[in-house]
């Protein structure tokens, strides 16, 4: 009967030990989930304003690089086509290069649209400049760029702005 007496003691002890283990394990997992949730919540509270500023900056870049805005900011009365082309290209590149780090805070899809808008603007300026005499007044190139850009139904810049706005609405709703 000694084995029976030992089993009477050992089996309940094992059941208590197993129950305690399962309860503690569940409690620890629950606590870990809560801590992870709190860390994510804290990170989100920190990142949200930064991310929102990134969206704002990218919208500003896209708006500042529309041809009408660029030409007003860059063109000078005595400029030639070649000078305006050079200044427009430099301004477009500079605007985008100052904001390269913002890609961390937006989706890859949005960044693709922004890059597409930049490349489209560079191609637009170069293709319009190729149709103009480099020595003529810059107003010729300015008019051509604005006409070609305005003739587009929806420009890559407008598409990028629309996509940015949609992503912001989804992210912050």
C-alpha positions as CSV (number, residue, x, y, z in Angstrom):
1,X,0.0,0.0,0.0
2,X,2.9,2.3,0.2
3,X,2.7,3.0,-3.6
4,X,-1.0,3.9,-3.2
5,X,-0.2,6.3,-0.4
6,X,2.6,7.9,-2.5
7,X,0.2,8.2,-5.4
8,X,-2.5,9.8,-3.2
9,X,0.1,12.5,-2.4
10,X,1.9,12.8,-5.7
11,X,-1.1,12.9,-8.1
12,X,-2.9,15.8,-6.3
13,X,0.5,17.6,-6.0
14,X,1.1,17.1,-9.7
15,X,-2.4,18.4,-10.5
16,X,-1.8,21.5,-8.4
17,X,1.6,22.0,-10.0
18,X,0.2,21.7,-13.5
19,X,-2.7,24.0,-12.7
20,X,-0.3,26.6,-11.2
21,X,2.0,26.3,-14.2
22,X,-0.9,26.8,-16.7
23,X,-2.3,29.8,-14.8
24,X,1.1,31.4,-14.4
25,X,1.9,30.8,-18.0
26,X,-1.4,32.4,-19.1
27,X,-0.9,35.3,-16.7
28,X,2.6,35.9,-18.0
29,X,1.5,35.8,-21.7
30,X,-1.3,38.2,-20.9
31,X,1.1,40.6,-19.2
32,X,3.5,40.4,-22.2
33,X,0.6,41.1,-24.6
34,X,-0.4,44.1,-22.4
35,X,3.2,45.4,-22.3
36,X,3.5,45.0,-26.1
37,X,0.3,46.8,-26.6
38,X,1.4,49.7,-24.4
39,X,4.7,49.9,-26.2
40,X,3.0,50.0,-29.6
41,X,0.6,52.6,-28.3
42,X,3.4,54.8,-27.0
43,X,5.3,54.3,-30.3
44,X,2.2,55.3,-32.3
45,X,1.7,58.4,-30.1
46,X,5.3,59.4,-30.9
47,X,5.2,58.5,-34.6
48,X,1.8,59.9,-35.5
49,X,2.8,63.6,-35.3
50,X,6.1,62.9,-37.2
51,X,4.2,60.9,-39.8
52,X,1.6,63.6,-40.2
53,X,4.4,66.2,-40.7
54,X,5.9,64.0,-43.4
55,X,2.6,63.9,-45.3
56,X,2.4,67.7,-45.0
57,X,5.9,68.2,-46.2
58,X,5.4,65.9,-49.2
59,X,2.2,67.7,-50.1
60,X,4.1,71.0,-50.0
61,X,6.9,69.6,-52.2
62,X,4.3,68.4,-54.7
63,X,2.5,71.8,-54.7
64,X,5.8,73.8,-54.9
65,X,6.9,71.8,-57.9
66,X,3.9,72.4,-60.0
67,X,5.1,74.2,-63.1
68,X,3.2,77.4,-62.5
69,X,4.6,77.7,-59.0
70,X,8.1,76.8,-60.1
71,X,8.2,79.2,-63.0
72,X,6.9,82.1,-60.8
73,X,9.6,81.3,-58.2
74,X,12.5,80.7,-60.7
75,X,11.9,82.9,-63.8
76,X,13.6,86.3,-64.0
77,X,12.9,88.9,-66.7
78,X,16.2,88.6,-68.6
79,X,16.5,84.8,-68.6
80,X,16.9,82.7,-71.6
81,X,15.3,79.3,-72.2
82,X,18.4,77.4,-71.3
83,X,18.8,79.3,-68.1
84,X,15.1,78.7,-67.1
85,X,15.5,75.0,-68.0
86,X,18.6,74.7,-65.8
87,X,16.9,76.5,-62.9
88,X,13.7,74.5,-63.2
89,X,15.5,71.2,-63.2
90,X,17.7,72.3,-60.2
91,X,14.7,73.4,-58.2
92,X,12.8,70.2,-58.9
93,X,15.7,68.1,-57.8
94,X,16.4,70.2,-54.8
95,X,12.8,70.2,-53.6
96,X,12.7,66.4,-53.8
97,X,16.2,65.8,-52.4
98,X,15.4,67.9,-49.3
99,X,12.5,65.6,-48.6
100,X,14.0,62.1,-49.3
101,X,13.9,61.1,-45.7
102,X,10.1,61.5,-45.6
103,X,9.8,58.2,-47.5
104,X,10.3,56.4,-44.2
105,X,6.9,57.6,-43.0
106,X,4.8,56.9,-46.1
107,X,3.9,53.7,-47.9
108,X,6.1,52.4,-50.7
109,X,3.1,52.9,-53.1
110,X,2.9,56.6,-52.1
111,X,6.7,57.1,-52.5
112,X,6.4,55.5,-56.0
113,X,3.8,58.1,-57.0
114,X,6.0,60.9,-55.6
115,X,9.0,59.7,-57.5
116,X,6.9,59.4,-60.6
117,X,5.7,63.0,-60.2
118,X,9.3,64.2,-59.9
119,X,10.5,62.2,-62.9
120,X,7.5,63.4,-64.9
121,X,8.3,67.0,-64.2
122,X,11.9,66.6,-65.2
123,X,10.8,64.9,-68.4
124,X,8.3,67.7,-69.1
125,X,10.8,70.5,-68.6
126,X,13.4,68.7,-70.8
127,X,10.9,67.8,-73.6
128,X,9.5,71.4,-73.7
129,X,13.0,72.8,-73.7
130,X,14.0,70.6,-76.6
131,X,11.2,72.3,-78.6
132,X,12.5,75.8,-77.8
133,X,15.5,77.7,-79.0
134,X,17.9,77.9,-76.0
135,X,18.8,81.5,-76.8
136,X,15.2,82.8,-76.9
137,X,13.4,84.5,-74.0
138,X,12.5,82.2,-71.1
139,X,8.9,83.1,-71.5
140,X,8.7,80.8,-74.5
141,X,9.7,77.8,-72.4
142,X,7.5,78.9,-69.5
143,X,4.5,79.1,-71.7
144,X,5.1,75.8,-73.3
145,X,5.7,74.0,-70.0
146,X,2.5,75.5,-68.5
147,X,0.5,74.6,-71.7
148,X,1.6,71.0,-71.8
149,X,1.2,70.5,-68.1
150,X,-2.3,72.1,-68.2
151,X,-3.3,70.0,-71.2
152,X,-3.0,66.8,-69.1
153,X,-6.2,65.4,-67.7
154,X,-4.6,64.4,-64.5
155,X,-0.9,65.0,-63.9
156,X,1.4,62.7,-61.9
157,X,1.6,65.4,-59.3
158,X,-2.2,65.5,-58.9
159,X,-2.3,61.7,-58.7
160,X,0.4,61.7,-56.1
161,X,-1.5,64.4,-54.1
162,X,-4.7,62.4,-54.3
163,X,-3.0,59.2,-53.2
164,X,-1.3,61.1,-50.3
165,X,-4.6,62.5,-49.1
166,X,-6.3,59.1,-49.3
167,X,-3.5,57.4,-47.3
168,X,-3.7,60.1,-44.7
169,X,-7.5,59.7,-44.4
170,X,-7.1,55.9,-44.1
171,X,-4.3,56.2,-41.6
172,X,-5.9,58.8,-39.4
173,X,-9.5,57.6,-39.5
